[in-house]
Amino acid sequence: MHDLPRQLSVRELSELFEGETALARRLAAEEDPLTTAPAVARALPDREKIEALRAHPEIGASTPSARSAAEQGAGGDPAVLDELAALNKAYEEKFGFRFVVFVDGRPKHELLPILRWRIQRTRAEELETGLDELVEIARARWRAR
């Protein structure tokens, strides 16, 4: 397990955050990027926050990144996957960005109540929560290296 780094490149941050986004580029300029990530993410303009969330693969997607596939686990009950797909679509239609949650090894069926609850929240709450989850995912990925 790795401690949080003192500095990371754009490439390294892009791997942790699933894409070379404005967030990854801004964090590369930080001395402690994964420590300062929550504050940096919250200070971004909304369009850059949304860019960061859209870069992350959809929960239960049929073609996630290799890293996300390992974190989310393979397969799953078809009924659960169908409901995840429907809720993901409704979430994106409501908020205009992707649902992001730190899976942390939980099975997909355990994510359904979280997604159902979060879709009832406000856009501002979800934008902040999604970014917080994105940072936690990146931190966990760094520590697992």
N, C-alpha and C positions, 0 to 999 in steps of 0.2 A: 504494500500500500504506500502511495506517495503522499507526502505533505503537499499543501497547496503551493504552487510554484511562485517564484519571485517575478518571472517574466516568461511570456509565451509568444511565439510567432503567430502571424495571421493564419498560416497553414495549420498549426497545432490547434488554435482556437476554432478554426473552421471545422476541424474534425470533431471537436468536442460539442460544438453547437450545430452541427449538421449543415454547414454551408458558410461560404464567405459572404457574410452580411455586414452591414454597417456596425452591428454590435461587435462582431469578431474583430473588425478593423480597429474600432475604438479601444477595445480591450487590449489589443496588442501594444498600444501606447502606454498602458498602465504598468506600474511596477509590480503590483499584486493583482493581476487581472481577475482571478476567481474570487478574491476577497472583495474587490470593489465592484464586481459584476452587478449586484443588485442595484446599487446606486447609479451606475453607468446606464443600465437598462432602463431604469425609471426616468432618467434625464433625456432619453432619446425622444425625438419627435414621434408621434403616433405611427407615421408611415414606416419608420425604421423598426419600431417595436413589432409591427405587423409583419414586416419582412422577416424578422428573426423567428417569429412563431410559424410562419408559412414554410420556412426552410425545414422544419422538423417533420418527420414522417407521421402520417396519420396512425393513430392507435388502431391496430387490427388490420392495417393495410395489407393487400396481397403482395406488394413488392416494397417492403420497408428497406432501409439501408441495412447492411450486414450487422452493424452495431445495434440498431434498434431491434432487428429480428432476434438477436441473442438476448437482449434485455426483455423483450416482450414474450419470448417463447414462441414455439411453432404451433401451427394448427389451432385447434379450439373447436368447441361446439358450434356447428353451423348456425344454430338459432342465436347464439351469443354474438357471433361474427356479423350476422345480419342486423341485429339490433345495434351493435356498435357502429356499423356503417350508416344506418338510418340516423342515429343520434349525432354522429360526427357531421353528417350532412346538415342536419337541422342546426347544430351548433355553428357551423361555418356560415350558414345562411343568416343566422341571427346576428352574429358578432363580426363577421367579415374576416376572420382569421381562424387558424387551426386550434383545436383542443389539444393542449399539452398537459400531460400529467406524468409525474415521476412514478414509473411502474414499480420499480424496486422488487422485481421478481413475482409480483402478484399475478394470479391468473386473470385472464381477460374478464371473466364473469364478475370479479370483484371491482372492476372499473366501471361497470354499468351504473351502480347507484351514485358513484362520484360524478359521472357525466350527466346523469339525470338531475342531480342537485345543482351542478354548476351551470347548466343551461338555463336555470331559473334566475340566475344572478344578473347584475347589470353589466354592461359592456366594460365600464371602467374597472369594476371588480375583477372581471375575467382577464382583462388586459394585464393587470398587475399580477394576478395569480398565475397566469400562463407564463409570464416572464420569470417569476419566482421558481416555478417548476422547471423551466428551461435551465436556469442557473443550477438548481440542485442536480439535474441530470448531468450537466457538464462537470460539476464537482465530483460526482460519483464516478464518472468515466475517468477522470484524471486519477482518482485514488485507486481505481482498479487496474491501472496500467502496470 
